[in-house]
């Protein structure tokens, strides 16, 4: 079995998985904590995480007779720009290219075919972020890395910018030593989080995380969190960027993860004006399709509101007339943040014929902002 494991490791490397480890398919200790985490409301609107909780602690419930789990990591890090203009947004590194789910799943099936060519009587399943599997605990047990204070898996030699995936099977393989924690006294990730998404080390309140807010949260974003989102419009890398272990992270060599044109510095004003057809064309095969047009443009409206740049106002005024109430409501908030005569006039005009209560409330709040703050036009941050 040791020779088989060596062959599997070699095949994993050929398929682009730079991290490989094996752990027994034993019961998972983290299942009880996971249930408490759900009960505390830290999953936000991610109802899919609340399903099949009983299966998360027992891998034999998803693969009868499961004996081992092969854990894999594939790096995705892309070079990131350092300087942004006031009307340029930020996109998480993992999402600037093609959607990783399809690519990794295809590689996993190829890997599974390779396993079955070596071992005839074996059954199992492959997973990439889509099943009731406690993948971080499995990765830690398989030696891939430890669960850091920012709740990401961190590898001593490769940092944390990698996707996790698993093969749960009836195959018995020699296990790897579990990874040990090397966060020490460092709290840089916790200190850097602008929305205070970590109530304590190793615990994330996803409902406050910028990645959750910009992707999984489907409704209006809490008003107190909007200014803290800055110019992030899809995901967030802050807690990884500040991690000292990521100084060792390598850029991905996978062509499909390379940044699409404009995704390193998304032009917020231009994207704010995307219609449905333009949105579908630009984000075809990209993870940003998940929040849909209404969710992404909601995020763009917030980023423009945070820009402090009067050049953002015309695009927000157009968005104030969008067919989607979620976009209109957040465009109203953005105009309220920027101020100025044209923003004030547009809000008053829209209020006269707006028929959605949530948008009306946002417009009223924005107009009150003008009154309470003596809201004169701001100058561009570029000046």
Secondary structure, DSSP 8 states (H G I E B T S, - for coil): -HHHHHHHHHHHHHTT--EEEEEE----THHHHHHHHHHTTTTTT-GGGGS-HHHHT-GGGTSTT--EEEEEEEE------S---TTB-EE-GGGSSS-HHHHHHHHHHHHHHHHHHH-SS--EEEESSSSS--HHHHHHHTTS-EE-TTSSEEBTTTBT-EEEEEEEES-------------TT--HHHHH-TT---SBTTB--GGG-HHHHHHT--S---HHHHGGGTTEEE---HHHHT-GGGGG------GGGS--TTSSS-BHHHHHT--HHHHHHHTTTSGGGTTHHHHHHHHHHHHHHHH--GGGHHHHHHHTT-S-HHHHHHHHHHHHHH--HHHHHHHHHHHHH---HHHHHHHHHHHHHHHHHT------TT-
